[in-house]
């Protein structure tokens, strides 16, 4: 499934502070026998030739998952949320000669290569604009494709303290892509109860 990803790198966002899980590194918490981050990484790797991980701690653990492809937040925007990770990803894409970044958060392990491939296909139809997923009436700005040309605009917004991912996507005229998928595909596992198996 790598054909649709021409000129695009994958980016898994795993740089959060894990406030809802007691400060633990959420991407490394177990889910069905594997770290949460491994599921999104595998889906991205199925549709892009390179996958980077935005991470700010537990670097040896993420290095084992993505050798040589770790991206700490830039110092100027460190700790400013997932958009800081996206900014690092856009920089890595530029350095790699890619045209865009396909992004996915680490806490949606149900995401599938088919959904990510549909975002890539939609972006290719109009590659000067970002695309984001829309599922059952809700938009998901951290599941999307962002052109590298947006890096400077994103840096300006972060410097101005504007950290909302959906706000950035809308300001950049992102096109929503309707994703017909089961609820589990976009379900965020960001609390302890989400990670517990039924009946636990």
N, C-alpha and C positions, 0 to 999 in steps of 0.2 A: 504493500500500500504506500510505497514511498514516492510513486510517480507524481501525485498531486502537489508535492511540497516544493516544487522548483523554486529555488531562491529563498527558502524559508528555514529558519532554525527553530527548534523547540525550546521552550523555557518553562521549567517547573518552579513555581513559587513556594519556597519552604523557609522563608526568612522571618516568619512571624514570631511573636513573643509567647504564644501559647497561654494567654491569660485565662482562658476558659478551661484549661486542663492543668491548672496549678503551676503554670510557668514551665511545664515540660515542653520539649521540642516535639511539636505535634507530628511533624513529618516522619518521625521515628517511632511513634507509638504503633503497637501491633494491631493489625486488622486482618483477620482470616489467615494468620500465620506468616504475614509479611508486613514490613513497615508501610504505613500509609503512603509515603512518598513513592514507593516502588510501583504502585498501581498506576498512578498518573505518568510516571516516567516511562513505563512500558507502553502505554497508549501513545505517548508522544513519539517514542522511538519507532513505532510502527509506521508513522507517516512523515517523519522528518529525518534527514541524514545525520543531524547532530542535535543532541539535547543538552542544554545547560541547566544547572540548578542554582537558583537564587537562595543562598543560605548565609547566615551570619553567626552560626555556632554549630557545634557537633561536626565540624568540617571533616575530620577523618572518616566519619560514618558516611557522609554524603560523597566523599571522594571515592569510596568503594563502589558506590552506585554509579557515579559519573566521573570516572578518572579524567583529571585534567580539564573538567568542565564546570568548575564551581565559580559562582559570581557573588561575592559579598557586595552589599550596598555601597555605592560611592560615598566617600567620606562626607561630601557636602549635603547629602540627603539621608544619611544613615538613620535608621529608626523611624522613617516616615511612612511605613506601611508598604503594601504590595506594589504601589506605583514606583517606589524606589527600586524594587527588584526589576520591574519592567524597564526602567531607565537603564539599569545595568545590562539587561538583555538586549536592548536596542543597540547599546554600544558594542556588545559582543557580535551582534549580527552585522553591524557595519564593518567591524574588523575582519569578519569572515567573508565579506563580499556578498552577504545575503541582502535581500530586499525587505524582509519583514520577519516578525517574530510570531510564532504560534504559542500562545500562553495558556497555562492551566494551573490552578492551585493544587497544593498537595493534599487537601482535605476532601476531594471528591473522587474517591477510589473507584466509583462506578463509571467514570467517564470511559468512553469507548473510542477506538480508532475510527470507527465509522462516523461518529459525531465530529471528531476533529477533522477528518477528511472533508466533511461537508462544509466546514468553515473555510478550509483552504480553497475549495472549489469556488465558493461564493466570493472570496477575496480576489481570486484570479480574474473574475469578471470585471472588477473595477479596482485595480491594485493601488490606486492613489488614496483610497479611503480604508479605514479599519472596518472590520466586521466583528460583531459580538453575537453570542448565542442568545436566543430567546426561547424559553421553555415554559409552556403553560401560562403565558402572559407575563412572565418575569424575565427581565433581562439580566444576563450574566456577563459583566464586562471583563471578568478575569478568565473567561473562556472566549478567546477571540484571536484575531490576527491584526497586528499593528505594524504599519510600514515604518522603516527606519527613519524616514523623513520627519517623523513626529518627535524625535528625541529632544530637539531644542524646545519645542512647545511644552513638552512634559517637564523638562528641567525648569522652565520658567514657572510653571504652575506649582511645582514642589517648593521652589524658593519662595513663592508667595503664600505657602502654607495650605495650598489646596490639595488635599490628599484623597478625595473621593474618586474611586475608580470609575463609577458610572458618570460622574460629572465630567471627568476627562474624556471618556468615550463619547458622550453627547456633544461636548465642545468641539471634538474633532469630526463631527458628523458621521459617527459610526453607523453602519447599516446593520440592523438586526437580522439574524438568520433564524428562521423558525425551525426548531429541532423537535421532531416528533420522536420522543424517546420515553422509556419508562421513567417513573419518578426517581428511581434509585440512581439513575445516571448523573443527575445534577445534585443529589443530596449531599449537603455539607456535613461531615462528621467532625464537629468542633467542640463537643462536650464529652465528658466521660461516659454519660449514658448512651451516647451515640455509638461508642466503641464497644459496649458490652453486648455479648451475644444474647439472643432472645432467651428469657428464662434465667439469666444470670442474677 
